[in-house]
Amino acid sequence: MNQLLKTFEKKSDLIQLICFPFAGGYSASYRPLFEQLKGIAEVTAAEPPGHGTNLMPLESSIDRLAELYKEGLTGKLNRPFILFGHSMGGLVVYRLTQLLEKEGIYPAAVVISAIQPPQTKRRILTHLSNEAFVQHIAEMGGIPKELLENKPMMDYFTPSLRADYQALETFQHTDKSIIESPVYLFNGKQDEKCMQYASGWLKWAKTIERTNFDGGHMYINTHLEHFTEQMRHVIEHATNHQLIKH
């Protein structure tokens, strides 16, 4: 596709599932999901600029990221597709869907996971020292213990984490267009901030189906089985709906 998007295994007869990672994440973050969904979806994952193998400069704007992904997907969306974004990726998916729908391109489903609604004013963290910044994200459960204990690796990942958090902090909710495609809102029950503000999403989409999982902010890793079971439900529903439409 291009260095922004990586497909784990080409399966052009299946519905496309295009995944966007959390802050600091990259395409490999979705390999466990791909392994679970083999045979029912072709899984593609975003490799954000400056993350993983993508050598583009880091990008610290949600709107610019959404534009880049839209450009990267141009000409590739020639069959039914689902967009999935977790945490920061959920906000990227929201903006990307708005941009696509303006051009008459409608996802079969949009899954927004573990992110506060777009009107939320976020706490500023990027002014903190590297140590305090990393500590805060670690407390949210956003950094694996093995990575935290490996200082050289942590130093390597910190600039991309900072760029991603800056994108969240500086996001301005100026486009108020309502999403027409079916939206699924996923949250971990112990993810207090996202649970507290979840209903703030309801005004931004025509239809929203909500699912809450056991676990916290990173329930997609800690409760992979339940998460993938729900993703299968979304994929099957979207596939059946597309068959009826045709």
N, C-alpha and C positions, 0 to 999 in steps of 0.2 A: 504494500500500500504506500507507505513512505516511512520516514524515521519517526513520525508522530504516532503511528498506529501499527500494532503487531498482531497478526492472526496466528493463534497457536497451531491450528490445523485447518487447512482449506476444506470446506464441506459445502459447496455452493448449492446443494439441494436443501440445506437447512436454513431456518430463520437465523439472522445475524444478531448476536448479542454483543454490543459495543460498550466496554466498561471503562470508567474513568476513576483514577485512584484518589485516595486520601492524601493529605499534605505529606510530602516526603516520599510518597509511594510511586511505583512505576509499573510497567506491564507485568513483571514477575509476581507482583502482589496478587494477581488474579489466576495464577497457575492452579492453585487448589480448587478454585471454582470451575475452571476449565475441565480438570480431571473428573469432577462430579457431573458435568453436563455433556460429556462426550456423547454424541449420537442424537442429541435433541436440539443442539444449537451450535452454530459456528461462532466461537468466542474470539473476539478481537479486544485488545486492551490498549489504552493510550500509554504512550511513552512521552511524558511531558518534556518540554525543552529543558536541557540540562540535567535530566534524570536518566538513570539506567544507561542505555547505550546511545541516547539522543545527545549529540554534541552541539545542538543549537544553544544560544545563550539562554540563561534562566529568564523566565517571564513572570512578572509579578502583578499581572492584571487579569482578573477573571474574564472581563469582556474580550481582551486580546486573545486569551487562550481559547475561548469559545469561537472566535473568528478563525483562528488557526485550525482548529479541529473541523470547522465547517468547510474550510478550503481543502483540508486533507481528505475529507469524505466526499467531496464533489465528484460525481461520476461513479462512486462506489455503492451508492444506496439504490441499487437497481432491483431490490427484492425486499420483502418485509424485514424490519429491523427493530430491535429494542435497545434503548439507551439505559445504562445503569451507572449511577455515580454514588460513591460512598464518601461522607464527610465533605471535604472541599470539592470532591468530584461531583457531589450532588448539586452544588451550586453551579458548577460548570455545565452540567447536564441541563439544568433549568434554563440557563442562558442559551445554550446550544439549541435546545428545543424551540425556544422563541425565535431564534434566527432562522432555523429550518422551516418552521411553520409559515413565516413571512414569505418564504419562497414556494409555498405550496407542497412542502415535503413533510409528511406526517409519520412519526414513529408508530409502530403497532402498539407500543407501550413505553412508558417512561418510569423508571424506578429511581426515586430520590431517597437516599438513606443517610440517617444520622447527621443531619445538618439543620441548623436553625433557619427559619424562613428568611427570604431575601431582605425584608425590611428591618431585620435585627441589627442593632448597633453592637459591633463586636469589641470585646476588650482588646486594648492595644498591648501586644506582647513583644513586638520586634525591637522595641527600644531597650529591652533587657540585655544583660550580658549573656554571652553564649551559655554559660553554666546555668544561670537562672531560667533562661529561655528553654533549654533542654529539660531542666528539672520540671517545669510546668507541664510540658507535653508528656513527659514520662508519667506524671501523676494522673493524667487523663487516660493512661493505658495505651498511648499512641506509639510507644517505642518498645520493641521487644527487649527483655532483660539482657539477652546475649549481646545485643548491639550497644546498650547503655554501658556495659562493662568493658567494651572494646573502644578505648578512647580514639585511636587513629581512625577507626571506621566511623565513629560518631562525629569526629571533626570533618570527615569527608562528606557526610550527609547533612550537616548543619546548614550550609549555604542554601541547599535546595529547600530545606524545611523553612528557613527564613523567608525565601522568595514566595513560597506558597502561603505562609501566614500573612505576609504583606499583601498578597492578592485578596485574601479574605478581609483583612482590616480596611482596605481602601475601596472595597466594592461599594458602588453607589447604585441604589435600586431606582433607576430612571425609566426603564421599560416596564410598563405595567400591563402589557398585553397578556391575556388569559390563555393558558395552554389548552388546546382543543383535544389533544391525544389523551388516552386514559393514563392517569398517574397513579402509581403505587407509592405510598409513603411508609418506609421501614424505619424502625427505631429499636434500640436496646432498652429494656425496661429500667435498667439501672443508670442510663445515660440521662441524668437529671435535667440538664439544660435543654437538650433536644426534646425530651418528653414534655417539659414545662411549656415550650413554645410551639409544639407540633401543630396545634390547631391554627396557628398563624399562616400555615400553607394553604388552608382550604379556599381562600379567596383568589388564589392564583391559578387554579385549574378548574376546568369544567366538571371533571369527576375525579375523586381521589378515594382510593381504597387503602385503609390503614392497617398495618400489621406490626405488632410489638413482640419482640423476641426476648427470651431470657438473656441476661448478659448486659454489659455496658456498651461504651462507645464502639469498641472493636468486636462486637458480637459476630461479625462476619468471619472472624478467625476463631473465636472461642466457642461458637455454636454453629460451626460450618454445616453440620447435617441439617439442622432445622432451617437455616438460611437457604441452603440449596434446594430443600424440599419446597420452600415458598417460591424460589426462582423457577422451579419446574412448573408450578402452578401458573405463574405469570406467562411463561413461554407457551405452555399448552393452550391457555386461554387466548393468547395473541394469535397463535397459529390457527386455532379453530375459527377465530373471528375472521382472519384473512381468507380462509377457505370458503366461509359463508359469503363474504363480500364478492368473491369471484364466482 
